[in-house]
Amino acid sequence: MALVICVATFLGIAHSSGWAQLPTGIGGLGNNSHAIGLWGDVPYNSLQKTVGVPNLIADMNSQNLAFTAHDGDLKSGSGPCPNSLYSDALAMFNTLTAPAIFTPGDNDWTDCDRATDPNTGQPYNSLERLDYERSVLFSTPYTLGGHPFLQEVQTATPDAYCLNAQGQHVACVENRRWTVGRVTYATLNIQGSCNNLCDTNPDPAEYAARNAANIAWMQETFTSAKEKGSIADCAREQDRSPGAVAACAQSKRPRARLTGADFFQELWWGSKALRQLRGCTGA
């Protein structure tokens, strides 16, 4: 799954042409504490999909959450990647009362080439699956959920872009940033399975483009947080591969650890207990 940074703001989409540059995130909280719902790696099976996730969402809907964030992996790593995977996820996120943020996981695209597409009899094209995921879950600069808010979205520049299935330069619209109170949050598309550098069908060109974009987005996020008076920075990541560590190291940002007591009244961890919010070079 991908990386989530909090720097007294949360990563969102950079503005693409046609998307209004309006205030993003949730204002008015000042130094007041707030709670978020952080979850991911679900649903992995039919029982989780039909029982576990609905119960978890009902639980989160009963809380006063500023937003929820699913940090990737909508299924197990070996399963198929049909279009319904992403449309079902969209419907799932929109049952959340609070604004719902999502960032892709490796099971959602890089690992899709492990399975065979029944429509073609060939392995799925992982980049085509990411293209489709972007079109379904990242088609606007707003969050998902019952009370969406505007996010910043990373736009394509000559030095910061992702690649699509045709090898064309496209915006990394899944990389987003937003602010709640004095906390800046961000998402980065940094993946497990060696960050698309190994496994079934490695793609060094795709990795290199996305990695450069991630580094640029991370640096911009620290700058934005400083300009907005954010008082700490932190990162949460699943992938500890050399590629992910290199992205953190190249951001040239000193580590700062953020504890729940600093900013949040509580963290609703969701499916994974004892998740850590940790600095870029943290253990």
Number of C-alpha atoms within 10 A of each C-alpha: 28 25 25 28 26 28 28 28 31 25 32 33 27 23 21 17 8 6 14 10 14 10 13 18 26 18 11 9 13 10 11 12 18 18 18 21 23 20 20 21 19 20 19 15 13 11 10 15 16 11 11 16 18 15 13 15 18 14 13 22 16 10 14 13 18 19 26 29 24 23 26 23 22 26 23 16 21 12 17 21 25 14 12 9 14 20 14 12 16 19 12 17 24 18 16 21 22 26 24 26 28 27 27 28 28 27 27 25 26 31 27 27 24 20 18 16 16 11 8 8 9 11 16 23 21 25 20 15 23 21 18 17 22 17 13 15 21 24 11 18 25 23 27 28 21 14 15 18 20 23 29 27 28 28 21 18 12 6 10 21 25 25 20 19 15 9 11 9 16 15 22 27 26 26 31 32 32 29 27 23 20 24 27 30 26 31 33 31 27 30 28 23 20 19 27 24 21 13 14 15 16 17 16 13 14 19 20 17 17 22 24 18 26 27 21 18 28 26 16 16 28 25 13 19 24 17 9 15 13 20 16 21 27 26 26 21 25 18 20 16 15 12 20 25 17 15 19 23 15 14 19 12 15 13 17 16 18 20 12 14 10 11 20 14 13 14 17 18 18 22 16 12 9 8 15 16 19 21 21 26 16 14 7
